[in-house]
Amino acid sequence: MKLSEIDHNLAVQSTLDIKGLKYRNVYQEPFAIYGLHRAGESGRYLRLPAETAEKVSPGVLSLSTHTAGGRVRFRTDSGYVAVKVRLRDAHWMPHMPLTGSHGLDLYVYDGVRDLYQGSFIPPIEHPESFESVVLFPDAGMREITIHMPLYSGIAELLIGVDENAQLEPGRKYRDIKPVLYYGSSITQGGCASRPGNHYCAAIARETNVDFVCMGFSGGARGEQAMAEYLAGIDASIFVCDYDHNAPDSRYLGETHWKVYSRYRAAHPGTPVILVSRPNIRLNDQEDIRRRDVVYQTYRNALENGDRNVYFIDGYQLFAGSRRDDCTVDGTHPNDLGFFRMAEVIGEMVKKCLSGNS
């Protein structure tokens, strides 16, 4: 007997039979897509252009189709929101739930902040193509944000509401440039239980500032082609967090200053936040050497007269009691780990934004 037959709360609905349900492609108005590269124009869900990704590495080319950081916003008074999803490049991982790697989740703005309302959960049997629905207690007008999968690509995404419901453009992000994040699998969102728990997404909900997620699992190594692409992104803040993907401290030392200095040359006044890797181990000598590399970039920047550069010690990202409970495998954060990262990095992001607003 299946567990879902024993506990019906664990059952996942994979096909819908809702009277009056009408689907629309997210490329159509009034939906607004955020966090992806010219999605409405290219007809594809990409985080950066394929020709750029090819110059960086095969890994980044593959991961560029993953929709980490992708969001859709709109307003509706429908009593439910449904999705019909067809995925591409779906990646199964033993230490990350399908709700995070393949699923989507939905938040509603209550006038103060965005509140989680439910997840669009893929079925275990066929997670690459599914329908799912989030039901509301009534049919009032709501500001909706839907987060896309962290470790899968989307081939097609349809959003459904009642055919008689109003459907309007959604709440806009603040009228400032997006926050740019560059880093490892952690920056991509591994291994959050659902996309909204990704630390970049959590910070965006607190600030209502758009963001661009350039997190690449195993593929963020400070390559020159990537440094050039990042320098071409005009952001309100640049958060640089690729320590984990550098093969060793020596490699990190050879590339870290170059990534910082290339971005700084292109954007003299943009705040740059340098982050060393989040860690549950406090005495590993290689980890200490890597942290010293990131800190040295910070010190060198200060000595060169940069007064808009900041350093976050990765040892502080999981600080507090139960530090050892912040990951799923000793490296990748669970939801507790991402919550603590959002608190620490988010505080610095808010500080930088207050100086720019």
C-alpha positions in Angstrom: 0.0 0.0 0.0 1.3 3.5 -0.9 1.9 6.0 1.9 -0.5 8.4 0.2 -3.3 5.8 0.6 -2.6 5.6 4.3 -2.2 9.3 4.9 -4.4 11.3 2.5 -2.6 14.5 3.5 0.4 13.2 1.6 -1.5 12.6 -1.6 -0.5 14.8 -4.6 -3.1 15.7 -7.2 -1.5 15.3 -10.7 -4.6 16.0 -12.9 -7.3 18.6 -12.3 -11.0 18.5 -13.0 -12.1 22.0 -12.1 -15.1 23.5 -13.7 -14.3 26.9 -15.3 -10.6 26.5 -15.1 -8.9 28.5 -17.9 -5.1 28.3 -18.6 -3.0 31.1 -20.1 0.7 31.0 -21.1 2.9 33.1 -18.7 4.3 34.9 -21.8 1.0 36.6 -22.2 -0.2 39.7 -20.5 -0.9 40.5 -17.7 1.7 38.1 -16.3 5.2 39.6 -15.6 8.3 37.3 -15.5 11.2 38.3 -13.4 14.7 36.9 -12.8 15.2 35.3 -16.3 16.9 36.6 -19.4 14.4 38.3 -21.8 12.0 35.3 -21.3 9.1 36.9 -23.1 11.3 37.8 -26.1 13.4 34.7 -26.5 10.6 32.2 -26.0 12.9 30.3 -23.6 13.4 30.2 -19.9 17.1 31.0 -19.6 19.1 32.7 -16.9 21.7 34.0 -19.3 22.2 33.9 -23.1 23.3 30.5 -24.4 26.2 32.0 -26.3 27.5 33.4 -23.1 27.0 30.2 -21.1 28.9 28.3 -23.8 32.0 30.5 -23.3 32.0 29.8 -19.6 31.7 26.0 -19.3 29.5 23.0 -20.3 28.2 22.9 -16.7 27.0 26.6 -16.8 25.5 26.0 -20.2 23.4 23.1 -18.8 22.5 25.0 -15.6 21.6 28.2 -17.4 18.3 26.5 -18.3 17.4 26.0 -14.7 14.9 28.6 -13.5 16.4 29.4 -10.1 15.3 32.9 -9.2 12.6 32.9 -11.9 9.3 34.4 -10.7 5.8 35.4 -12.1 3.6 38.2 -10.7 0.0 39.0 -11.3 -3.3 39.9 -9.6 -6.5 37.9 -9.6 -9.7 37.4 -7.6 -10.0 33.7 -8.5 -10.6 31.3 -5.7 -7.6 29.3 -6.8 -4.5 29.4 -9.0 -3.4 26.3 -11.0 -0.3 25.6 -13.0 0.3 23.2 -15.9 4.1 22.6 -16.2 6.3 20.8 -18.6 9.9 20.6 -17.5 13.1 20.2 -19.3 16.5 19.3 -17.8 14.9 18.0 -14.7 17.5 16.8 -12.1 16.6 14.3 -9.4 18.7 14.6 -6.3 18.6 12.3 -3.3 19.1 15.2 -0.8 16.6 17.7 -2.2 12.9 17.3 -2.3 11.0 17.5 -5.6 9.1 20.5 -4.2 12.4 22.5 -4.4 14.0 21.0 -7.5 10.9 20.5 -9.7 8.1 22.3 -7.9 6.8 25.9 -7.7 5.3 27.8 -4.8 2.9 30.7 -4.3 2.9 33.8 -2.1 0.2 36.4 -1.5 1.0 40.0 -0.5 -1.1 40.9 2.5 -0.3 44.6 2.4 2.8 44.3 4.6 4.7 41.3 3.2 4.4 38.3 1.0 3.0 35.2 2.8 3.4 31.6 1.7 0.1 30.1 0.6 0.9 26.8 -0.9 3.1 24.7 -3.3 2.6 23.2 -6.7 3.8 19.7 -6.0 5.0 17.4 -8.7 4.0 13.7 -8.5 6.8 11.2 -7.9 5.9 9.1 -10.8 6.1 11.8 -13.5 7.5 15.1 -12.1 8.6 16.3 -15.5 5.0 17.1 -16.5 2.2 17.9 -14.1 -0.8 20.0 -13.0 -1.3 21.3 -9.5 -3.6 23.8 -7.8 -3.4 26.1 -4.7 -6.9 26.9 -3.3 -7.9 30.0 -1.4 -10.5 30.3 1.3 -12.4 32.9 -0.7 -12.3 34.8 -4.1 -11.0 38.2 -3.1 -8.4 40.1 -5.2 -4.9 38.9 -4.4 -1.3 40.0 -5.4 0.4 36.7 -6.4 4.1 35.8 -6.8 5.0 32.3 -8.0 8.6 31.0 -7.7 9.9 28.7 -10.4 11.8 25.4 -9.8 15.4 25.7 -8.6 17.0 22.7 -10.3 14.9 22.1 -13.4 14.3 24.0 -16.6 10.8 24.9 -17.9 9.7 24.0 -21.4 6.2 25.4 -20.9 4.4 27.0 -18.0 0.6 27.8 -18.0 -1.2 29.5 -15.2 -4.9 28.8 -14.7 -7.6 30.8 -12.9 -11.4 30.7 -13.0 -12.6 31.8 -16.5 -14.8 34.5 -14.9 -12.1 35.9 -12.6 -10.3 39.2 -13.0 -6.7 38.9 -14.1 -4.5 42.0 -13.9 -0.9 43.1 -13.8 0.7 42.4 -10.5 2.5 44.4 -7.9 5.8 45.8 -9.2 9.1 45.6 -7.5 10.6 48.8 -6.2 11.8 51.1 -9.0 15.5 50.3 -8.5 18.0 48.0 -10.2 17.9 44.3 -9.2 20.3 42.7 -6.7 22.8 40.5 -8.5 23.9 37.2 -6.8 26.8 35.1 -8.1 27.8 31.9 -6.5 27.6 28.1 -6.1 24.9 25.5 -5.8 23.9 27.2 -2.5 23.3 30.4 -4.5 21.2 28.4 -6.9 19.1 27.2 -4.1 20.3 23.7 -3.2 18.9 22.2 -1.1 15.8 24.3 -0.2 12.6 22.4 0.3 10.8 24.8 -2.0 11.9 27.8 -4.2 10.5 30.5 -1.9 12.9 29.3 0.9 15.9 30.1 -1.3 17.8 32.9 0.5 17.8 35.2 -2.5 14.0 34.9 -2.8 13.5 35.5 1.0 15.5 38.7 0.8 13.5 39.9 -2.2 10.3 39.4 -0.2 11.6 41.5 2.6 12.8 44.3 0.4 10.5 44.1 -2.6 13.6 44.5 -4.8 14.0 42.3 -7.9 17.0 40.0 -8.1 19.1 38.0 -10.6 20.3 34.6 -9.5 23.6 33.6 -11.1 24.1 30.5 -8.9 25.6 27.5 -10.7 25.9 24.2 -9.0 29.6 23.3 -9.2 30.0 25.7 -12.1 30.8 29.1 -10.4 34.5 29.4 -10.7 35.1 33.0 -11.4 35.9 32.4 -15.1 36.8 35.4 -17.2 33.8 35.0 -19.5 31.5 35.0 -16.5 33.3 37.9 -14.9 32.7 39.9 -18.1 29.0 38.9 -18.2 28.5 39.9 -14.6 30.2 43.2 -15.3 27.5 43.8 -17.9 24.7 43.6 -15.4 23.7 46.9 -14.0 22.6 46.0 -10.4 21.8 47.9 -7.2 24.1 45.5 -5.3 26.5 42.7 -6.4 26.7 39.8 -3.9 29.7 37.6 -4.7 29.6 34.2 -3.1 31.4 31.5 -5.2 33.9 30.3 -2.6 32.5 26.8 -2.6 33.0 26.2 -6.3 36.7 27.2 -6.4 38.7 23.9 -6.5 41.0 25.1 -3.8 42.2 28.2 -1.9 45.0 28.8 -4.5 42.5 28.9 -7.4 40.2 31.1 -5.4 43.1 33.5 -4.8 43.9 33.6 -8.5 40.4 34.5 -9.5 38.6 36.3 -6.6 40.2 39.7 -7.0 39.7 39.6 -10.7 36.0 39.0 -10.4 35.7 41.9 -7.9 37.9 44.3 -9.8 36.2 43.6 -13.2 32.8 44.4 -11.7 34.1 47.4 -9.8 35.7 48.8 -13.0 32.3 48.6 -14.8 30.3 49.9 -11.8 32.3 52.3 -9.6 29.5 53.2 -7.3 27.7 49.9 -6.9 27.9 48.2 -3.4 29.8 44.9 -3.6 29.2 42.3 -0.9 31.9 39.6 -0.6 30.8 36.5 1.1 32.9 33.5 2.2 31.4 30.1 2.2 28.8 29.2 4.9 30.3 26.6 7.1 29.4 24.3 10.0 33.1 23.4 10.5 35.1 26.1 12.3 38.6 24.6 12.4 39.3 23.2 8.9 42.6 24.8 7.7 41.7 24.8 4.0 38.4 26.5 4.9 40.3 29.1 6.9 42.6 29.8 3.9 39.6 30.2 1.6 38.0 32.7 4.0 41.3 34.6 4.2 41.3 34.9 0.4 37.9 36.5 0.3 38.8 38.8 3.3 42.0 39.8 1.5 40.0 40.9 -1.5 38.0 43.1 0.8 41.1 44.5 2.5 42.8 45.3 -0.8 39.6 47.0 -2.1 39.6 49.2 1.0 43.2 50.0 0.6 42.5 51.0 -3.0 39.9 53.5 -1.7 36.7 51.6 -2.2 34.3 52.6 0.4 31.4 50.7 -1.0 32.6 47.1 -0.5 31.5 44.8 2.4 32.6 41.5 3.8 30.4 38.8 5.3 32.2 36.1 7.2 30.7 32.8 6.1 31.2 31.5 9.6 28.5 33.8 10.8 25.9 32.6 8.3 24.9 29.6 10.4 25.7 31.2 13.7 23.7 30.4 16.8 22.6 27.3 18.5 22.3 24.1 16.4 24.7 25.3 13.7 25.3 21.7 12.9 21.5 21.3 12.0 21.7 24.0 9.2 22.6 21.6 6.3 21.4 18.4 4.7 24.8 17.0 4.0 27.4 19.2 5.8 27.5 21.7 2.9 24.1 22.5 1.4 21.7 24.4 3.6 18.3 23.1 4.6 15.5 25.6 5.3 17.0 26.5 8.6 20.3 27.2 7.0 18.7 29.3 4.3 16.7 31.2 6.8 19.9 32.2 8.7 21.6 33.1 5.5 18.7 35.4 4.5 18.8 37.0 7.9 22.6 37.8 7.7 23.0 38.6 4.0 19.6 40.3 4.0 20.6 42.7 6.8 23.6 43.8 4.7 21.5 44.1 1.5 19.0 46.3 3.4 21.9 48.5 4.6 23.2 49.0 1.1 19.8 49.7 -0.3 19.1 52.3 2.3 22.2 54.1 1.1 21.0 53.9 -2.5 17.3 54.8 -2.0 
